Amino acid sequence: RWPNAKIVCIDHWPFYAEHLKNLGAEFYQVNMHNADEFETGVEKIIKDLKLKSRPVLLTNPPYTDGTQGANEIYTTIIDRAINLLDPIAICSVTPENLINGGQKKEALRKKILKNYGLKNVDFLEQNRDWKGDISVDTISLVAEEDYAGLTEVRGRFLNTTYNVDMSKFTELINGETQDIHDWLIFAQTTEKLKLRPIDCTKVCKSAAAFATTSRVGWLV
């Protein structure tokens, strides 16, 4: 589609440098465990490349900086990359909490949703999509400038797709199917979720029976 497009790869580690170069990409190694050094490195690359048009941003940044604790440096890396490159579209693989978490994730999510339309979100499954355990739930997303259509979502466990109108929301929870998603949205109001006394024995038996036939369940 873009035969003259230039592919520029930036990574913290050089392991795939030769492979990427053999595929025709340009490779730059930048410290991505330090946000300030990352920003300085990308600024230099932008200056060297003399970009004449706005790029598409493809990201799968480090989820932490390698130290103990979940410091989630990926939010800062993506945020600064957007500020530096002003991309026309973003394709990213990140921890799931970018799309439904609070604090830094919420600020970055609102920034993306304000400037881009969310076209696709896949809730990735570790064995199917990663071919192994990476110890964190992840998503992939595609956001495009000027896109105003529905967001196509693929569930993690049932591997089915459904549509969400993200103009009504600032976060996204995996609903697995269209019917379940629509029901969750229908139910999630203070008025519709009034608590009432129930026979716990009957509920627990029903939940146990459901759990034996499905990998995913909700009990409201």
ABEGO torsion letter per residue (X at the ends): XBAABBBBBBBABAAAAAAAAAAGBBBBBBBAABAAAAAAAAAAAAAAAGBABBBBBBBBBBABAGBBEBAGAAAAAAAAAAAAAGBABBBBBBBAAAAABBEAAAAAAAAAAAABBBABBBBBBAAAAAGEBAGBBBBBBBBBBGBABBBBBBBAAAGBBBBBBAAABABBBBAGBAAAAAAAAAABBAAAABBBBBBAAAAAAAAAAAAAABABBBBX
